[in-house]
């Protein structure tokens, strides 16, 4: 019998975490469960930083990026001592289940903690990188892509006007999803991602040939895990003698008002996570699969994501 659950946000924040918190709190209350909010992710569980959230605790947050619960990356939770302290908090506050809103690292921790201490944990997939295996869409990815795309559209205006080559760095240390999505939607000429080796000489060869044929501007998107915009821009100038500029979009991609899509999936996933605990299920992450709310076991979710990057990549190249 579930009487009290706790919700936490961990790892990198993603726009839409707040609507997810709102859904967990209000759907929990509608089902006569008390919901506690844990501050700063696992750190808050270790250090007893948590409080009961009321209906009105989550008023007005639906349109806000970030997370009202704060978030952190918490190496202390990888230690035995950290985990024991977190479990003591779970016992002390009679928490019957945890809703963990986050990405890969968060689910890895929840999977281990849940099994070791027999604490029911469910996940809500939230990551701008959209890198959860078995899940098509995570909370925040759509917002981040649209933020990056708005910047790229602006850059295209100046790139075209001044006839320049721009290298634009987007987030994604291990995953090129944002880079591919914005390169396609932004009509960019080239994209470099961590999952695929790239050939700068070939790109420069194409630029020089295009330039001789009258092409005046390029936008090259690079995911941060594939290289840095500034270095790549310098190399392109060295190899082509053409003027380049570089822009690093950085953390602006993590903030901002969640899009309707990021909010809607967050609200649905929040409900699904609470339902899962109510049914006595655990150890799974919820996300959008084939357009619907679905879950995958944590063990699957934390594996390296398989996605059809070749399909998007070749479409970008074909349409250039
Ligand atoms: O949350 C994912 C992410 O934004 C990655 O795309 C990026 O590489 C990383 O987090 C940056 O992390 P931090 O904000 O800790 O520097």
Boltz pocket constraint, residues with backbone or C-beta under 6 A from the ligand:
constraints:
  - pocket:
      binder: B
      contacts: [[A, 11], [A, 12], [A, 13], [A, 127], [A, 128], [A, 129], [A, 171], [A, 172], [A, 173], [A, 174], [A, 224], [A, 254]]
      max_distance: 6.0
